[in-house]
C-alpha cells in the first residue's frame, strides 16, 4: 500500500530541511533577508542543499526566487542572515564562490553571442570535452556563433560549460524559460545525472513544477518573500506543493 503523503509544513520561521547524514549540506542559507536599496524583497529565508541532491525553489512571480538566488551566490548584498558553504559561513562574492566551486546559471543565458560555441566553452572553468560529453548535440555547432543558436542550444551551452567545471554545487535560475518541453526534459536529466554521478548539489528555480519534481529530491515554496512550505519530490511532492500553493493564495485572499 502506498503511504499517504504527509501534508506540507506551513512554516512561519522555517529552518533548513535536514538532508540526512548521507547527503551533508554543501550549501545553506540561514535567516536570509535581502533586497534592493532599503527595500527587502525576501525575509528570514532558510534552505539547504545536500551533496548529490536537487532542490527546487518554487513561487509565484514576484515571490522573491531570483532575489534569493542572487543573495545566495553573492551577486547582491544580504541585509541579514548568512550563507554557509560546506558548513562555514561565507561573505564571498559571486566570482569568489565560483573559484571555490559554486556555479551559477542566471535566468539570462550567459553566453557571448559574438563568439563561437567553442570559444564560449573555452572561457569556462572546465574542459571543452567535458561539456561535449554532457551535450554531444553541441559538437557539430562548435564553429557557429553562439548568438545564432536556438534557445535550447544556448541553454545547453550555458549548462554544459557550468558543469564542465566540476562544481560542488550549481544554482540555476529559470532553466526552462521559453524552451520546448523535450529540451527541458533533456536539461533536467543532465542535472539529475550530475547530482547522481558527480555529487553536485543543485538549487533550481523552476516554473514547471511537474517537470522539475520528476528529478528533484525536495522543494521549497516562497510566498510574498517568505518561505511558506517545503516537501519531497515525485508525484506525492507535486500534490503537496499544489496544496501548499493553494494555501498561500487563500491567505492572500483572506
N, C-alpha and C positions, 0 to 999 in steps of 0.2 A: 504494500500500500504506500502510495506517495504521501509523505508527511505534509500536513497543512502548513503553508508558508507563514512564518511569523510576521505579524504586521510591522511596517516600518516604524522606526523610532523617531518620533517628532520631538526634537530637542531644542530647548531654549539656549543652552550653552553646551554645544557638543564637544566631546573630547575626541581625539583621533581614534578611529576604529582600530582594534588590535589586528595585526597582520599575522600573528602566530609565530612560534619560535622557528618554523621552517622558512619563514619569509621575514627576516629582520628589516625594519624600516630603513630605506635608503634616503627617502625624502619625507620630511614632516613640516607641517605648518601648524603653529600653535597660537591661538588667540589673535589672529591677523586682523588688523584694521588698516585699510589703505584706500587711497582715492587720488583726487587731483586738486591741487591747491589746498584749501582748508575744508573741502567737501569730501567726506568719507563715502566711498561707494560700497565698500564691504566692511562689516564689523564683526569682530570676535569669531573669525572663521578658523576652524581647525580641521585638518585632514592628514592622512598618512598614506604613503605608497611603499609597499614592500618590494624587495628584490624579486624579480620574476613575476610581478603582479601587474595587471592592467586595472586601473581605477578610473572610472568615468565620472565626470562632473557635469551635471545637468542643471538646467534652469531656464526660465523664460528669457526673452530678450530684455536686456537691462537688469538682469538679476545680479550681475557682478562677476560673471565667469571669467571674462578676459582680464578684468582688473585683478582677480585672484591669481591668475597665472602670471601676469606681469610682475606683481609684487613677489610672487614665489621665486621667480628666476632672477630677481634683482634688476628688472628693467625699469621699475618705478620704485620710489621710496615707500617704506612702510611707516605708518603713523604709530602703530603699536603691534605687539606680538613679535614672534620670531619664526625664522625658518631654520630647520635643522637638517644638515647634510651629513649622512652617515652618523646620526646621533649627536652631532655637535652643532651648536648654534652658529650661524654664519651671517655676516653682513655683506658678503661679496656681491659684486655687480654681475650682470649677465655674462660679460666676457670672461670674468674670473671664474665663475662657475662652469663655463664652457670648458675651460682648461682643466678644471677639476673633474670633468666627466658628466656634466649635466647638459644635455642637448635640448634646444628649444626650437620648435617649428611654429611660427606665428600664423595668424589667420590669413595674412597676406603672403602668398608664396614667395619665399626668399630666394629668388633666382636673379641672375643678372642677364637681362633679356638680350643684350648685345653680344654676349659671349656664347660660345658653343656649349653643347651639353658636356663635352669632355672637359672644357675649361671650367665650367661650373663645378664639376666633380673634383677637379684638381685643387680648387680653393678650399675644399673641405678638409677635415682633420683626419680622414681615413683614406684608404687606398681606393683607387678607381675600380679595381677589380672586385672589391668587396661590395660596392654599390651595385655593380652589374650582376653579381651573384644573386642579390636580392631582387633586382628588377632587370632581367635579361632583355626586357622589351626596349630598354634604352640603348642596347648595343648598336643597332643599325642607325641610331639617331645621334651618335657621338659628334658628327660634324655639323649638325644642324644648330642654328641659333636657338637658344632656349626660348626666346620670345615667340617663336613660331610653333612651339609645341601646343598640343591641346591642354586643357586644364588638368586632365587626369595625368598626362605625361609630366607636366610641370610638378605636380604633387609627388609623383613617383621619384622625380629627380631630387626634390627637396628632402623627402623622407629617406631615400636611399643614401644621400650624402650625409644626413644626420646619423643614421645607423651605422654607416661605414666607419665612423669614428669610434665605434665600440663604447658608447656611453654607458654609465651605470644607470642613468635614468633619462627618460625622454618626456618632455612636456609638449603636448600638441594641442593647438587651438583650432577648432572647426575643421577637422580633417576632411570632411565630406562636402564642404561648401561648394555648391554649383557643379558637383560631379555626378556622373551616371552611376546607378546602383551597382553595376558589375565592377566598376573601378573602385567604389567604396569598399566592396567586399574584398577585393584584391589587397587594398591598403590595410584593412583591418586584419587580414590573415597574416600579412607580413609583421604587423605589430605583435600578434599572438605568437608567431614563431620566434621573434626576437626576445620576447619575455620567457618563453619556454626553453629555448636552446641557449640563450646567452645570458639569461638572468636579468634582462633590462627591466627596470621598474618604469611603468608608463602611467602618466597622468594625462587624461584625454578629455577635452571639452568637445562635445558632440551633440548635434541637434537630433540626429536619427537614433533615438534611444533603442528601438527594436533591433537595429543592426549592431550598435555598439555593445549591447548586452549579450550578443552571441559570442563575444570574445572577452568581455570584461569580467573580472572576478568580483568586483564590488562597485558601488556607485554612491555618490553624494548628490544631494539636491540643494541648490541655492534658491532662496526666495527673498526678494527685497533686500539683498545684500547680506543676508544671514543664512547660516546653514540650517536647513529645515528638516532634513531626513537623510537616512542612509540605508543601504540594503545590499543584497548579494546579486550575483549575475544570473543569467539564464531566464527562462520563462517565468519562474517564480519571482525573480527580481524585477522583471518588467511589470508584472501585476502589482507588486508592492510600490514600484515607482509611480504607476498611474494613480494608485490610491493616495500616495503622499502628495502628488502634484495637485490632485483634485482638492485635497485638504487645504493646500496653500491658497487656492483660488477662493474656496469658501471663506477662509479667514479674511481675505481682502474684501469680499462682498459684505461680510458682517461687520 
